[in-house]
Amino acid sequence: MVSFVNALLYGVGGIVMAGMALLVAFQEKLVYVPVLPGLTKSYSITPSRLRLIYEDVWLRSSDGVRLHAWFIKLFPDCRGPTILFFQENAGNIAHRLEMVRIMLQRLHCNVFMLSYRGYGESDGYPSQHGITRDAQAALEHLSQRTDIDTTRIVVFGRSLGGAVGAVLTKNNPDKVAALILENTFTSILDMAGVLLPFLKWFIGGSGSKGPRILNFLVRSPWSTIDVVGEIKQPILFLSGLQDEMVPPSHMQMLYAKAAARNKHCKFVEFPTGMHMDTWLAGGDQYWRSIQEFLAEHVRKKKESETSGNDNDSEGR
């Protein structure tokens, strides 16, 4: 009996040690995948291939890292909303161009696509602290432009990009008009147990039942569930119910946390949407949901001013 207990303890200890080794050695490679298997770090195409009007933008993050981005317009003097787009964890911004092309046409907007540090032509190595700085640099750039309506900057994040966008939106209530989250996780701590099931007993977010003794090893926790409840701007949640990477329950929990404090939250689900193709599987409903959200919460500056003037006149 004693030998069995000892063997069990050794077994558990071995699992814990193995989990620690995996986390220490490979966690950045699991969270951040700048290069897809079989491809190179460089862009496979540029917006010009899709006949899009764009400019290459070079930025400096606050810690000095040189970043690359594309600023794409529907047409040269487009004054519609500007979407600050944050991509998923794998590949680079070139792999999202087809979706962005349709976004421009359907939403009549501008799109700013940032390459996180270590991705595409940006320098450095990805980390939560670093990418948070990168996102802020992108927003600061947009806020200083004179060729867009800076009161209509909307953050759009998918998966990892949703975690990035949520932090940026919370930190900039006066610069971000609204937030759109698509297939985003509650936290990397919770995702560890999804990707590596044996770790769920040792790593987890605030709702985890396990001891969470290995949480301290996670360098990029991206705890969106703790951030989203502090966001004051309107939030649109887009959830693909066939998501094979992030359990749809994560989006439901994010919505519940945000809606408890924010009355301007909307949740839309797409029955056939998977992790990467919800925008495609959702069809017209997907784009119509975003159009209606923007029309309600990200109105033109002149409309807001006119409405305010009318109210003042009525008050007199």
Backbone bond lengths (Angstrom), bond angles and torsions (degrees), N, CA, C in turn:
res aa  C-N    CA-C-N  psi(-1)  N-CA   C-N-CA  omega(-1)  CA-C   N-CA-C  phi
1 M - - - 1.464 - - 1.537 110.43 -
2 V 1.343 115.62 -43.99 1.455 120.14 179.57 1.516 110.81 -62.96
3 S 1.334 115.70 -42.21 1.461 119.39 -179.80 1.533 110.77 -64.05
4 F 1.349 116.96 -35.45 1.463 120.38 178.70 1.525 110.46 -66.06
5 V 1.336 116.42 -44.03 1.462 120.63 178.95 1.530 110.20 -62.66
6 N 1.345 114.76 -42.46 1.460 118.18 178.73 1.525 111.61 -61.79
7 A 1.321 114.51 -41.91 1.462 119.18 179.17 1.526 110.74 -63.13
8 L 1.334 115.88 -39.81 1.449 120.62 179.29 1.524 110.86 -64.14
9 L 1.331 114.96 -44.17 1.458 119.38 179.17 1.519 111.41 -63.39
10 Y 1.326 115.23 -42.21 1.462 119.11 178.18 1.531 110.30 -62.67
11 G 1.337 114.83 -38.57 1.467 119.23 179.85 1.512 111.77 -63.76
12 V 1.335 115.24 -46.44 1.463 119.63 178.57 1.521 110.28 -63.05
13 G 1.314 114.80 -42.66 1.461 119.00 178.66 1.521 111.99 -61.00
14 G 1.324 115.14 -38.60 1.463 119.57 178.43 1.519 111.99 -63.86
15 I 1.333 115.26 -40.11 1.466 119.65 178.77 1.524 110.19 -64.12
16 V 1.324 115.90 -44.40 1.458 120.25 179.31 1.530 110.73 -61.04
17 M 1.325 116.04 -44.76 1.464 119.81 -179.60 1.520 111.07 -64.82
18 A 1.338 115.33 -39.74 1.459 119.11 178.69 1.521 110.28 -64.11
19 G 1.345 115.77 -41.92 1.458 119.90 178.25 1.517 111.40 -62.28
20 M 1.330 116.66 -42.58 1.451 120.69 178.79 1.525 111.09 -62.52
21 A 1.320 115.87 -42.27 1.465 119.80 -179.87 1.523 111.18 -63.11
22 L 1.340 116.00 -42.92 1.462 119.99 178.93 1.526 111.47 -62.47
23 L 1.332 115.47 -43.44 1.458 119.79 -178.61 1.519 111.91 -64.42
24 V 1.305 116.14 -45.80 1.457 120.53 -177.27 1.518 111.00 -65.72
25 A 1.331 116.71 -42.60 1.462 120.52 -172.86 1.521 114.55 -85.13
26 F 1.325 117.48 -36.26 1.463 118.63 -167.96 1.538 115.89 -123.35
27 Q 1.325 118.87 4.28 1.464 117.46 -172.01 1.522 113.21 -62.11
28 E 1.344 118.88 -39.86 1.459 119.40 178.56 1.530 111.45 -63.06
29 K 1.339 115.53 -35.19 1.463 118.61 -179.82 1.524 111.39 -72.78
30 L 1.316 117.03 -23.71 1.456 120.15 176.83 1.522 111.42 -81.20
31 V 1.317 116.10 -36.55 1.474 120.69 -177.25 1.522 111.58 -82.71
32 Y 1.324 116.65 -41.25 1.466 121.14 -176.02 1.526 110.23 -117.20
33 V 1.334 116.11 124.65 1.471 121.03 -178.07 1.531 107.83 -130.42
34 P 1.324 117.85 77.68 1.470 120.35 -177.29 1.518 113.98 -64.13
35 V 1.329 116.74 -26.51 1.460 120.82 -177.00 1.522 109.51 -120.50
36 L 1.330 116.26 120.21 1.457 120.66 177.24 1.523 110.18 -75.01
37 P 1.329 118.26 146.02 1.465 121.67 179.83 1.525 111.74 -52.19
38 G 1.322 115.33 131.67 1.453 120.20 178.15 1.512 115.13 84.64
39 L 1.351 117.28 -4.40 1.460 120.99 -179.38 1.527 110.30 -117.00
40 T 1.315 116.62 175.08 1.453 121.55 178.60 1.525 109.58 -106.89
41 K 1.318 116.78 169.81 1.452 122.45 -178.89 1.534 111.53 -71.43
42 S 1.314 116.95 -24.39 1.466 121.14 -177.15 1.527 111.16 -71.16
43 Y 1.320 116.39 163.82 1.455 121.56 179.54 1.520 110.81 -73.46
44 S 1.305 116.33 132.84 1.465 120.45 178.64 1.520 111.44 -73.89
45 I 1.328 116.94 -33.36 1.463 122.66 175.39 1.522 108.33 -143.31
46 T 1.333 115.72 167.76 1.459 121.05 173.93 1.530 107.78 -122.13
47 P 1.324 118.50 167.57 1.464 119.75 -179.74 1.526 113.91 -56.77
48 S 1.321 117.05 -27.44 1.464 119.29 -179.28 1.519 111.74 -62.42
49 R 1.333 117.19 -29.83 1.460 120.49 178.09 1.525 110.91 -61.16
50 L 1.337 116.59 -31.52 1.456 121.73 178.43 1.529 111.89 -97.17
51 R 1.345 115.04 12.47 1.464 122.04 178.48 1.524 112.21 59.71
52 L 1.324 115.38 40.91 1.452 120.78 178.59 1.525 109.94 -99.05
53 I 1.325 116.25 144.22 1.462 122.26 177.00 1.527 108.02 -81.27
54 Y 1.330 116.86 120.95 1.465 118.21 -175.72 1.516 111.35 -153.11
55 E 1.316 114.07 168.08 1.457 120.96 172.02 1.517 109.44 -135.58
56 D 1.323 115.76 145.03 1.463 120.83 171.92 1.522 107.53 -77.95
57 V 1.311 116.45 130.17 1.460 121.50 179.65 1.524 108.71 -118.63
58 W 1.317 116.43 130.97 1.462 121.64 176.50 1.521 108.98 -114.04
59 L 1.312 115.71 129.17 1.458 122.15 -176.19 1.525 110.44 -124.07
60 R 1.320 115.11 164.86 1.464 121.61 170.71 1.517 107.90 -120.64
61 S 1.324 116.91 122.12 1.447 120.02 173.78 1.520 108.76 -68.19
62 S 1.300 117.85 165.27 1.468 120.88 -175.71 1.522 113.05 -63.92
63 D 1.330 117.17 -18.67 1.468 119.49 176.43 1.518 111.62 -99.80
64 G 1.336 117.02 14.00 1.455 121.19 172.30 1.512 116.88 92.71
65 V 1.330 118.70 -2.23 1.462 120.91 -178.11 1.532 109.61 -72.75
66 R 1.321 116.14 133.46 1.471 122.07 -179.60 1.525 109.65 -82.90
67 L 1.339 115.83 127.69 1.457 121.84 -174.85 1.519 111.00 -121.42
68 H 1.317 114.80 150.60 1.465 120.60 177.33 1.526 110.25 -116.70
69 A 1.322 115.91 147.40 1.465 120.68 178.23 1.521 109.07 -151.19
70 W 1.325 114.89 162.03 1.467 121.68 170.86 1.522 108.61 -114.76
71 F 1.331 116.06 130.96 1.458 120.54 172.23 1.520 106.61 -108.74
72 I 1.333 116.54 114.88 1.463 122.42 -171.96 1.524 109.42 -114.96
73 K 1.347 115.26 133.75 1.456 120.55 179.36 1.526 110.66 -118.55
74 L 1.324 115.04 147.94 1.461 120.00 174.93 1.526 109.28 -65.70
75 F 1.330 116.43 -43.46 1.457 123.21 173.15 1.529 106.99 -151.99
76 P 1.335 118.75 160.61 1.471 121.50 -169.02 1.517 116.46 -50.87
77 D 1.335 118.40 -41.06 1.470 120.07 -176.44 1.524 112.21 -106.37
78 C 1.332 117.25 31.24 1.465 120.97 179.86 1.530 110.28 -65.17
79 R 1.331 117.10 124.60 1.459 121.90 -179.42 1.525 111.40 -113.59
80 G 1.326 116.06 19.69 1.454 119.32 177.99 1.521 111.12 -72.27
81 P 1.315 118.36 -172.23 1.469 120.78 177.47 1.527 110.73 -58.96
82 T 1.312 116.72 151.67 1.468 121.27 173.71 1.518 108.29 -109.92
83 I 1.325 115.86 119.83 1.462 121.81 -179.88 1.516 109.35 -91.70
84 L 1.320 116.76 120.53 1.466 121.95 172.91 1.512 106.35 -92.80
85 F 1.333 116.09 104.48 1.458 122.22 -169.19 1.530 111.79 -97.26
86 F 1.347 115.06 126.94 1.465 121.60 176.18 1.522 109.03 -115.47
87 Q 1.306 116.56 122.28 1.457 123.17 -172.82 1.528 113.75 -81.84
88 E 1.325 114.45 176.42 1.464 121.94 175.21 1.528 109.91 -70.27
89 N 1.321 116.90 -174.78 1.458 120.31 -174.21 1.521 113.75 -81.98
90 A 1.342 118.67 -18.43 1.461 121.13 -172.13 1.525 112.25 -109.93
91 G 1.332 115.95 140.16 1.452 120.56 178.48 1.512 112.04 80.82
92 N 1.328 116.75 -163.68 1.458 120.07 -179.40 1.529 111.02 -132.30
93 I 1.314 116.49 -177.21 1.461 120.88 -172.45 1.529 112.57 -64.19
94 A 1.316 117.74 -23.80 1.463 120.19 179.06 1.526 111.38 -62.21
95 H 1.328 116.86 -31.22 1.459 121.04 -178.33 1.527 112.09 -73.72
96 R 1.331 118.02 -7.21 1.473 121.75 179.88 1.527 112.37 -107.99
97 L 1.325 117.76 4.90 1.457 120.69 -173.22 1.523 113.64 -65.49
98 E 1.315 118.66 -36.30 1.459 120.09 -179.19 1.527 110.28 -64.50
99 M 1.341 116.30 -41.87 1.457 119.87 177.17 1.530 110.62 -64.53
100 V 1.332 116.71 -41.66 1.455 121.18 -179.35 1.526 111.01 -65.97
101 R 1.319 117.23 -36.20 1.464 120.58 177.57 1.530 110.55 -57.80
102 I 1.317 116.61 -44.87 1.459 120.76 178.77 1.525 110.33 -69.99
103 M 1.335 117.15 -36.53 1.463 121.16 177.96 1.527 110.90 -58.25
104 L 1.319 117.03 -43.97 1.465 121.19 178.70 1.520 110.81 -58.75
105 Q 1.321 115.95 -45.87 1.461 120.93 -176.06 1.524 112.11 -69.13
106 R 1.342 116.50 -42.19 1.459 120.01 -174.77 1.526 112.95 -79.08
107 L 1.323 117.15 -33.33 1.458 120.65 -174.65 1.529 113.46 -103.02
108 H 1.329 117.40 -8.56 1.465 121.82 -178.76 1.530 110.47 52.62
109 C 1.298 114.48 55.80 1.465 120.52 -172.67 1.525 111.14 -130.32
110 N 1.328 115.07 175.04 1.459 123.03 167.18 1.526 106.97 -100.15
111 V 1.326 116.91 155.26 1.465 120.25 177.87 1.523 109.70 -133.80
112 F 1.318 115.85 127.68 1.465 122.25 175.54 1.520 107.76 -107.77
113 M 1.337 116.62 116.55 1.465 122.19 -176.84 1.525 109.45 -109.07
114 L 1.314 116.65 113.55 1.461 122.18 -178.05 1.518 111.45 -95.93
115 S 1.327 115.56 134.08 1.468 120.50 169.27 1.527 107.74 -89.14
116 Y 1.338 116.36 115.34 1.459 118.77 176.31 1.531 109.67 -57.87
117 R 1.314 117.09 158.93 1.465 120.68 175.17 1.532 109.60 -55.72
118 G 1.325 115.72 134.52 1.460 120.92 -178.13 1.512 113.52 87.38
119 Y 1.332 117.51 -7.96 1.463 122.65 -179.88 1.527 109.82 -107.11
120 G 1.337 116.70 146.96 1.456 120.65 175.83 1.518 111.82 54.00
121 E 1.330 116.54 -127.12 1.463 121.13 -178.57 1.523 113.08 -96.71
122 S 1.323 117.13 6.33 1.470 120.34 177.67 1.524 110.69 -77.80
123 D 1.324 115.53 146.64 1.460 121.08 178.45 1.523 110.44 -81.77
124 G 1.339 115.87 178.30 1.453 121.83 172.71 1.512 115.15 84.09
125 Y 1.340 114.17 -170.97 1.454 122.75 -178.69 1.528 108.60 -129.56
126 P 1.337 117.43 138.41 1.465 119.79 -175.00 1.528 114.01 -70.12
127 S 1.313 115.55 142.64 1.460 124.05 174.29 1.517 106.57 -160.18
128 Q 1.310 117.68 162.11 1.461 119.42 179.81 1.519 111.08 -63.50
129 H 1.308 116.39 -46.11 1.463 119.95 -178.98 1.522 110.47 -61.43
130 G 1.331 116.57 -43.07 1.453 120.65 -177.55 1.519 112.76 -69.02
131 I 1.319 117.53 -45.43 1.463 120.99 -178.25 1.530 110.72 -66.45
132 T 1.324 117.32 -32.78 1.463 120.01 174.84 1.520 110.24 -61.45
133 R 1.318 117.10 -39.92 1.465 121.46 176.05 1.533 111.00 -66.04
134 D 1.336 115.95 -39.28 1.467 120.19 -179.69 1.523 110.76 -62.26
135 A 1.329 115.96 -44.66 1.464 120.60 -179.57 1.526 110.51 -61.48
136 Q 1.320 117.06 -40.15 1.461 120.93 179.24 1.529 110.49 -64.66
137 A 1.331 116.48 -39.47 1.465 120.22 178.76 1.525 110.86 -62.88
138 A 1.323 116.73 -39.05 1.463 120.75 178.64 1.528 110.71 -64.71
139 L 1.323 116.68 -43.29 1.466 120.32 179.56 1.523 111.26 -65.70
140 E 1.323 116.78 -40.90 1.464 119.88 179.05 1.519 110.11 -61.39
141 H 1.323 116.70 -39.96 1.462 120.45 177.98 1.529 110.88 -61.23
142 L 1.327 117.00 -48.46 1.457 120.80 -179.48 1.527 111.59 -62.96
143 S 1.315 116.16 -38.87 1.468 120.56 -177.35 1.526 112.52 -65.53
144 Q 1.328 116.30 -20.54 1.462 120.65 -177.82 1.526 112.96 -99.30
145 R 1.325 117.37 -3.58 1.462 120.07 179.87 1.529 110.61 -73.52
146 T 1.337 115.36 147.27 1.460 120.13 178.96 1.525 112.09 -104.68
147 D 1.337 117.16 -3.19 1.464 120.05 -176.80 1.522 112.76 -101.36
148 I 1.343 117.32 11.75 1.463 121.19 176.67 1.527 108.98 -134.97
149 D 1.317 115.77 165.65 1.462 121.33 173.35 1.527 106.75 -86.77
150 T 1.318 116.72 101.99 1.461 120.85 -174.41 1.528 113.19 -71.14
151 T 1.335 117.19 -7.67 1.470 119.71 175.68 1.523 111.34 -84.72
152 R 1.333 117.17 -3.36 1.467 121.00 -175.69 1.527 111.23 -122.83
153 I 1.322 116.59 40.22 1.459 121.08 175.93 1.529 108.53 -86.34
154 V 1.321 115.83 122.25 1.462 122.35 -177.84 1.523 109.25 -117.78
155 V 1.308 117.33 128.42 1.466 122.07 178.12 1.526 109.33 -89.50
156 F 1.330 116.02 129.98 1.468 122.66 179.15 1.524 107.33 -124.77
157 G 1.329 117.11 120.88 1.453 120.33 179.67 1.513 112.28 -131.90
158 R 1.327 115.73 134.79 1.462 120.94 177.25 1.535 108.87 -114.68
159 S 1.339 116.21 131.58 1.470 122.44 178.23 1.529 109.73 56.72
160 L 1.334 118.82 -119.31 1.460 121.25 177.21 1.521 110.61 -55.85
161 G 1.345 115.97 -37.89 1.457 119.95 179.22 1.514 112.95 -60.17
162 G 1.335 116.96 -29.35 1.456 120.35 176.28 1.516 111.72 -67.11
163 A 1.326 116.20 -38.57 1.464 120.46 176.92 1.518 110.33 -64.57
164 V 1.336 115.80 -43.13 1.466 121.07 177.86 1.533 110.18 -62.16
165 G 1.326 115.40 -47.82 1.458 120.52 -177.58 1.513 113.91 -64.81
166 A 1.340 116.25 -34.91 1.463 119.67 -179.94 1.527 110.92 -64.88
167 V 1.316 116.80 -43.45 1.469 120.61 178.64 1.526 110.37 -62.81
168 L 1.337 116.19 -45.60 1.462 120.30 -179.19 1.522 111.32 -62.53
169 T 1.322 117.09 -42.70 1.462 121.29 -179.39 1.527 111.38 -64.49
170 K 1.315 116.44 -43.70 1.473 120.49 178.68 1.527 110.96 -61.09
171 N 1.324 116.10 -40.94 1.462 120.51 -175.60 1.529 113.74 -77.29
172 N 1.342 116.87 -12.16 1.469 119.73 -174.72 1.527 111.79 -133.86
173 P 1.315 117.61 64.31 1.477 120.26 -177.54 1.518 113.67 -63.79
174 D 1.331 118.25 -22.08 1.456 121.05 -178.07 1.535 113.16 -94.98
175 K 1.332 116.92 -7.22 1.469 119.72 -176.40 1.526 112.62 -114.96
176 V 1.329 117.65 -21.35 1.470 121.60 179.98 1.523 108.50 -108.64
177 A 1.334 115.93 123.82 1.463 120.12 -176.64 1.521 112.68 -79.85
178 A 1.332 117.24 -33.20 1.465 120.78 -176.41 1.525 109.55 -163.96
179 L 1.326 115.13 166.38 1.463 121.70 -177.96 1.521 109.88 -130.96
180 I 1.342 116.27 137.61 1.463 122.46 174.09 1.519 108.30 -120.98
181 L 1.329 116.63 123.23 1.460 122.48 179.66 1.523 109.73 -113.91
182 E 1.317 116.30 131.86 1.461 120.57 178.46 1.529 110.06 -128.18
183 N 1.318 116.95 124.01 1.470 123.42 175.20 1.527 112.05 46.25
184 T 1.313 115.08 53.12 1.462 122.02 -178.15 1.523 110.74 -102.27
185 F 1.315 116.68 147.06 1.462 122.42 -178.53 1.524 111.67 -87.89
186 T 1.330 115.63 158.76 1.463 120.10 176.53 1.521 111.14 -69.37
187 S 1.333 116.52 -39.79 1.458 121.78 176.12 1.522 109.26 -170.44
188 I 1.312 115.78 158.91 1.463 120.39 173.97 1.532 109.56 -66.35
189 L 1.326 116.29 -29.75 1.464 119.78 177.20 1.526 110.41 -59.52
190 D 1.331 116.61 -42.17 1.462 120.25 177.89 1.527 111.46 -73.03
191 M 1.327 116.80 -33.87 1.460 120.66 -179.34 1.522 112.31 -69.92
192 A 1.328 117.20 -24.65 1.470 120.01 178.94 1.517 110.52 -58.48
193 G 1.328 116.45 -41.50 1.456 121.07 179.18 1.517 113.39 -72.74
194 V 1.342 116.30 -21.32 1.466 120.51 176.94 1.524 109.97 -78.16
195 L 1.330 116.19 -44.29 1.462 121.08 -177.88 1.522 112.36 -77.79
196 L 1.334 115.86 -37.38 1.468 121.71 179.34 1.526 107.52 -129.01
197 P 1.340 117.81 86.64 1.471 122.36 -170.87 1.524 115.40 -51.97
198 F 1.337 117.86 -34.10 1.462 118.41 -177.47 1.522 112.37 -68.35
199 L 1.360 117.02 -15.19 1.458 120.35 -179.66 1.529 113.17 -84.00
200 K 1.345 116.91 -11.53 1.468 118.54 -174.23 1.524 112.39 -64.96
201 W 1.331 117.45 -18.74 1.469 120.39 177.89 1.516 112.16 -80.95
202 F 1.331 116.46 -15.09 1.465 119.97 -174.39 1.526 113.49 -119.15
203 I 1.351 116.54 -15.73 1.465 121.69 179.67 1.517 108.47 -132.58
204 G 1.310 117.40 137.40 1.461 118.84 178.16 1.504 111.75 179.78
205 G 1.337 115.25 163.83 1.449 120.81 178.29 1.515 112.13 -82.01
206 S 1.324 115.57 -163.79 1.461 120.42 -175.29 1.521 113.04 -63.63
207 G 1.345 117.56 -23.81 1.459 120.13 -178.83 1.511 113.75 -93.58
208 S 1.311 116.90 3.82 1.457 120.85 -177.87 1.529 111.67 -71.80
209 K 1.341 115.79 145.09 1.464 120.84 178.81 1.525 112.35 -92.46
210 G 1.319 116.87 -11.37 1.454 120.20 -177.63 1.521 112.33 -79.51
211 P 1.322 117.32 175.84 1.467 121.59 -178.49 1.526 113.76 -73.60
212 R 1.333 117.79 -17.74 1.463 123.16 176.80 1.527 112.74 56.06
213 I 1.307 116.20 37.44 1.460 119.99 -174.87 1.520 113.29 -74.84
214 L 1.349 117.86 -12.86 1.458 120.05 -179.21 1.527 112.88 -104.97
215 N 1.332 116.73 5.70 1.466 119.27 -178.76 1.525 112.53 -57.15
216 F 1.308 116.49 -32.65 1.462 119.84 -175.37 1.524 112.22 -66.13
217 L 1.328 116.76 -16.71 1.458 120.29 -179.31 1.531 112.98 -83.81
218 V 1.324 117.10 -14.26 1.464 120.61 -175.96 1.524 109.32 -81.06
219 R 1.323 115.96 114.95 1.459 120.85 -175.51 1.529 112.91 -84.99
220 S 1.324 117.04 -20.54 1.471 121.27 178.97 1.521 109.43 -127.56
221 P 1.330 118.30 74.96 1.469 120.42 -175.91 1.523 113.98 -71.05
222 W 1.324 118.70 -27.42 1.468 123.06 179.25 1.528 111.05 39.13
223 S 1.303 116.30 64.66 1.469 121.70 -176.22 1.528 110.68 -84.35
224 T 1.317 116.01 78.99 1.459 121.96 -178.13 1.524 111.67 -62.16
225 I 1.319 117.09 -32.94 1.464 121.29 -178.44 1.530 111.09 -62.28
226 D 1.326 117.34 -29.17 1.463 120.70 179.14 1.527 112.04 -84.91
227 V 1.319 116.24 -18.09 1.466 121.09 -177.71 1.527 111.83 -91.86
228 V 1.337 115.74 -41.24 1.463 119.90 -169.23 1.531 112.92 -63.74
229 G 1.314 116.74 -28.31 1.457 119.84 179.25 1.515 113.78 -71.83
230 E 1.344 117.23 -11.32 1.457 121.73 -179.46 1.525 112.71 -101.30
231 I 1.323 116.51 -0.63 1.467 120.32 -177.72 1.522 110.13 -82.45
232 K 1.324 116.06 130.76 1.460 121.33 -177.63 1.529 112.76 -97.17
233 Q 1.323 117.17 -21.84 1.458 120.63 -178.08 1.533 110.46 -75.31
234 P 1.345 117.06 160.64 1.463 121.02 176.54 1.528 111.17 -59.34
235 I 1.336 116.21 143.73 1.478 121.25 -179.48 1.522 109.44 -131.26
236 L 1.332 115.47 132.27 1.458 122.00 173.52 1.526 108.22 -109.75
237 F 1.327 116.66 126.01 1.462 122.65 179.31 1.533 108.97 -105.69
238 L 1.343 116.69 122.08 1.463 122.63 179.42 1.525 108.07 -114.69
239 S 1.339 116.47 114.84 1.464 120.13 -171.97 1.530 112.50 -122.83
240 G 1.330 116.04 122.42 1.457 121.33 174.02 1.523 109.35 -87.47
241 L 1.317 117.35 119.07 1.467 120.61 -173.35 1.515 113.46 -75.32
242 Q 1.339 118.08 -10.36 1.461 121.48 176.04 1.529 111.27 -103.97
243 D 1.321 116.57 19.19 1.469 121.02 -179.64 1.521 109.97 -56.58
244 E 1.325 115.59 118.50 1.460 121.23 -176.96 1.524 112.95 -92.26
245 M 1.342 117.41 -5.10 1.459 121.73 -178.95 1.528 111.71 -106.39
246 V 1.322 115.95 -55.09 1.463 121.67 -179.76 1.525 108.22 -106.59
247 P 1.325 118.73 118.52 1.468 120.15 179.23 1.533 111.14 -54.36
248 P 1.334 118.77 130.50 1.470 121.11 179.37 1.525 113.46 -53.73
249 S 1.326 116.96 -23.92 1.466 119.87 178.22 1.528 111.76 -60.93
250 H 1.333 117.17 -25.75 1.463 119.99 178.09 1.523 110.54 -63.38
251 M 1.325 116.26 -43.98 1.459 119.99 179.08 1.526 111.38 -65.31
252 Q 1.311 116.10 -36.93 1.465 120.15 178.67 1.527 110.76 -64.63
253 M 1.329 116.03 -40.21 1.467 119.67 178.68 1.525 111.52 -68.57
254 L 1.328 116.90 -37.66 1.463 120.12 177.46 1.526 110.51 -63.50
255 Y 1.320 116.08 -43.76 1.463 120.34 179.27 1.530 110.90 -62.25
256 A 1.324 116.29 -45.79 1.465 120.19 -179.04 1.525 110.89 -60.46
257 K 1.327 116.28 -40.99 1.465 120.09 -179.33 1.530 110.79 -66.66
258 A 1.335 116.41 -42.89 1.461 119.84 -178.67 1.520 111.83 -70.64
259 A 1.349 116.82 -45.20 1.464 121.53 -175.31 1.523 112.86 -66.15
260 A 1.328 117.26 -21.22 1.462 120.42 179.01 1.527 111.21 -65.47
261 R 1.348 116.91 -24.22 1.465 120.27 -178.30 1.528 113.56 -121.72
262 N 1.323 115.97 -15.29 1.458 120.86 -174.12 1.529 109.45 -122.20
263 K 1.310 117.16 116.67 1.458 121.34 -176.83 1.527 112.60 -78.06
264 H 1.328 116.58 -10.94 1.462 119.95 -176.24 1.535 111.11 -103.12
265 C 1.309 115.77 51.23 1.464 121.80 178.39 1.522 109.70 -116.48
266 K 1.322 116.13 141.14 1.460 120.78 177.89 1.520 109.26 -135.63
267 F 1.337 115.93 137.01 1.471 121.71 -178.27 1.523 108.64 -117.18
268 V 1.337 116.48 126.03 1.465 121.64 178.24 1.524 108.42 -127.61
269 E 1.320 116.49 129.62 1.457 120.04 -179.87 1.526 110.85 -115.26
270 F 1.341 114.07 151.11 1.453 121.43 -177.55 1.530 108.28 -125.74
271 P 1.333 117.81 109.20 1.470 122.80 -171.14 1.518 115.19 -55.06
272 T 1.341 119.08 -33.70 1.469 120.84 -176.77 1.527 112.95 -104.58
273 G 1.317 117.42 4.08 1.459 120.46 -176.41 1.519 113.30 -73.53
274 M 1.333 116.43 130.54 1.466 122.09 174.45 1.528 108.76 -102.09
275 H 1.322 116.49 -176.13 1.457 120.10 -171.59 1.531 112.37 -59.57
276 M 1.325 116.83 -44.49 1.453 120.62 -174.05 1.525 114.50 -100.27
277 D 1.341 117.89 -13.68 1.463 118.32 -172.10 1.524 114.38 -118.98
278 T 1.325 117.65 17.58 1.465 119.34 -179.80 1.525 110.96 -58.18
279 W 1.333 117.03 -37.38 1.465 120.74 179.05 1.524 111.12 -63.32
280 L 1.330 116.75 -29.51 1.464 121.04 -179.63 1.527 110.90 -87.83
281 A 1.340 116.39 -45.82 1.464 121.27 -178.98 1.526 111.23 -66.71
282 G 1.330 116.55 -30.89 1.462 120.35 -178.25 1.514 113.92 -71.30
283 G 1.343 116.43 -19.77 1.459 120.65 177.05 1.524 113.68 55.77
284 D 1.307 115.58 -140.21 1.467 121.24 -176.23 1.524 111.83 -63.62
285 Q 1.322 117.48 -34.40 1.468 120.43 -179.74 1.523 110.74 -60.91
286 Y 1.326 116.54 -38.46 1.470 121.24 -179.23 1.524 110.00 -60.01
287 W 1.330 116.34 -53.65 1.460 119.84 -176.48 1.527 111.77 -70.57
288 R 1.319 116.72 -35.64 1.463 119.80 179.12 1.526 110.52 -64.46
289 S 1.336 117.03 -36.62 1.467 120.82 178.90 1.523 110.61 -62.17
290 I 1.328 116.33 -41.39 1.462 120.01 179.46 1.525 110.43 -70.88
291 Q 1.330 116.84 -41.81 1.459 120.75 178.80 1.529 111.11 -57.24
292 E 1.327 116.34 -46.80 1.464 120.66 -178.90 1.525 111.11 -65.37
293 F 1.329 116.76 -38.83 1.463 121.19 178.60 1.521 110.71 -62.97
294 L 1.330 116.74 -46.36 1.458 120.66 -179.65 1.529 111.10 -66.20
295 A 1.329 116.07 -40.11 1.465 119.66 179.93 1.523 111.61 -62.35
296 E 1.329 116.11 -34.73 1.467 120.30 -177.97 1.520 112.61 -80.65
297 H 1.330 116.89 -38.64 1.461 119.11 -169.64 1.528 115.48 -113.62
298 V 1.325 117.97 -13.44 1.476 120.02 -177.08 1.526 108.07 -127.42
299 R 1.300 115.16 64.67 1.462 120.79 -176.79 1.526 111.36 -77.90
300 K 1.340 114.94 160.28 1.452 120.12 177.60 1.523 109.80 -63.11
301 K 1.306 115.10 148.57 1.459 120.70 -177.59 1.519 111.47 -59.19
302 K 1.333 116.83 -41.13 1.466 120.65 -178.37 1.521 111.20 -63.18
303 E 1.350 116.50 -37.35 1.458 120.21 179.08 1.518 110.69 -63.54
304 S 1.330 116.13 -43.49 1.464 120.93 -179.23 1.519 110.45 -64.45
305 E 1.359 115.70 -42.34 1.458 119.40 -178.64 1.525 111.06 -66.69
306 T 1.369 115.24 -40.14 1.452 120.03 179.38 1.518 111.08 -63.24
307 S 1.343 114.54 -42.50 1.462 119.71 179.35 1.518 110.51 -62.35
308 G 1.343 115.42 -40.62 1.452 119.41 179.92 1.518 112.00 -66.19
309 N 1.366 115.74 -39.35 1.456 119.72 179.44 1.526 111.42 -66.16
310 D 1.346 116.34 -38.91 1.452 120.74 178.76 1.527 110.70 -62.64
311 N 1.331 114.40 -41.54 1.465 118.12 -179.69 1.528 110.84 -64.90
312 D 1.361 114.89 -37.25 1.450 118.39 179.17 1.525 110.73 -64.82
313 S 1.357 114.86 -38.86 1.460 119.39 -178.93 1.515 110.44 -65.44
314 E 1.341 115.11 -40.89 1.455 119.68 179.13 1.522 110.06 -64.52
315 G 1.335 116.21 -35.72 1.457 119.91 -178.40 1.526 111.19 -66.62
316 R 1.363 113.67 -32.67 1.472 117.29 178.66 1.519 111.64 -72.94
